[in-house]
Amino acid sequence: MDVVLEIFDTFLFDRLYATVYPATTPMVLKKVVQDAIIPTSSFSSMREVPTPFAPTTQFLQLDPSPYAYLSGWPRDNVYRQALSLYLITWLFGFVTYFVFASLSYYYVFDHATFTHPKYLKNQVWLEIKQTLYAMPGIAVFTAPLFLLEVRGYAKLYDAPSDAPFPLYNWLQFPLFLLFTDFCIYWIHRGLHHPRVYKTLHKAHHRWIMPTPFASHAFHPLDGFSQSIPYHVFPFLFPLQKFAYVALFIFVNIWTIMIHDGEYVANSPIINGAACHTMHHLYFNYNYGQYTTLWDRLGGSYRKPNPELFERESKMSKREWERQVKEMELLQKDVEGDDERSYLDEAKRLQKKVL
């Protein structure tokens, strides 16, 4: 995250902190900054301003603006870094969520799902509202881990030549997926323990037929707990800096994809949207994130019904009635009384026409 932090510092935070918390600037530094802004014979451009800031990567060179020298909180101040990483995690996370969930909702998600008997009243707004509540809390727990990474405690590396061996630059990707898939399986399964489920994970299972906006609609501690493996990995294994950022974005997009209701991956290996729909419908199956491997080994795998892969059958009244009948039995056992408020039949028909 040091590369991301440097980008935000250069284009946003340097000026923000210089404005909010200006430094008592020494005269020498004032002269340097003045000369940087008004070129003289000594300083012909801002590129000649002496800088104590070493670039975070050899692949991206960003010259700090004069604002980088004008705050009482310099870039390497631990409190500034913590606050900046919190804001990045919260705001960048929400932007990523909203952009990709919106794209999925409008171009992938089947809006005929609105007519499903278990689709909730005002569900999309409720999913977004839950996410708005969750994101700041998740960021509180996540920022300290990003801070440790930025301050050099993780095994993140920059140049491909810094990898343990050349092939590792490719192997880090499947290793990351296998490690996080294994860990998330057990964390997710633990969240379904009766002593934990109603307090933490039930908020996410409010959506029996989720839309892409349900992807990040968690209790804050639930959302963070399932992200822990992503942050632990670079403390245990080497990981290239840009690969880490790319994987972080991929993880968020994948989370949206498995909630989009488009059952493309009819695979015994990939834990796609169909497998995850089984999880939302029937609670105690398919805890995995990317693959079905750990569910198969843990005895919790449930193969998606073949009807889900044909639009006519997956949206048929007969299939929905069968889903509802089994779901209500399991829901009663897992949660007790159903506190959800479902869309009434008249509004379902109206949405179907629209």
HELIX and SHEET records of a PDB file:
HELIX    1   1 ASP A    2  PHE A    8  1                                   7    
HELIX    2   2 ASP A    9  PHE A   13  3                                   5    
HELIX    3   3 ASP A   14  VAL A   20  1                                   7    
HELIX    4   4 MET A   27  ILE A   37  1                                  11    
HELIX    5   5 MET A   46  GLU A   48  5                                   3    
HELIX    6   6 PRO A   66  TYR A   69  5                                   4    
HELIX    7   7 VAL A   78  LEU A   87  1                                  10    
HELIX    8   8 ILE A   88  PHE A   92  3                                   5    
HELIX    9   9 GLY A   93  TYR A  107  1                                  15    
HELIX   10  10 HIS A  111  THR A  115  5                                   5    
HELIX   11  11 GLN A  123  VAL A  150  1                                  28    
HELIX   12  12 PRO A  160  ASP A  162  5                                   3    
HELIX   13  13 TYR A  168  LEU A  191  1                                  24    
HELIX   14  14 PRO A  194  VAL A  196  1                                   3    
HELIX   15  15 TYR A  197  HIS A  201  3                                   5    
HELIX   16  16 HIS A  204  ARG A  206  5                                   3    
HELIX   17  17 PRO A  212  ALA A  214  5                                   3    
HELIX   18  18 PRO A  220  LEU A  236  1                                  17    
HELIX   19  19 LYS A  241  MET A  257  1                                  17    
HELIX   20  20 ALA A  273  TYR A  282  1                                  10    
HELIX   21  21 LEU A  293  GLY A  298  1                                   6    
HELIX   22  22 PRO A  306  PHE A  309  5                                   4    
HELIX   23  23 ARG A  311  LYS A  314  1                                   4    
HELIX   24  24 LYS A  317  GLU A  335  1                                  19    
HELIX   25  25 GLU A  345  VAL A  353  1                                   9    
SHEET    1   A 2 LEU A 156  TYR A 157  0                                        
SHEET    2   A 2 LEU A 239  GLN A 240  1                                        
END                                                                             
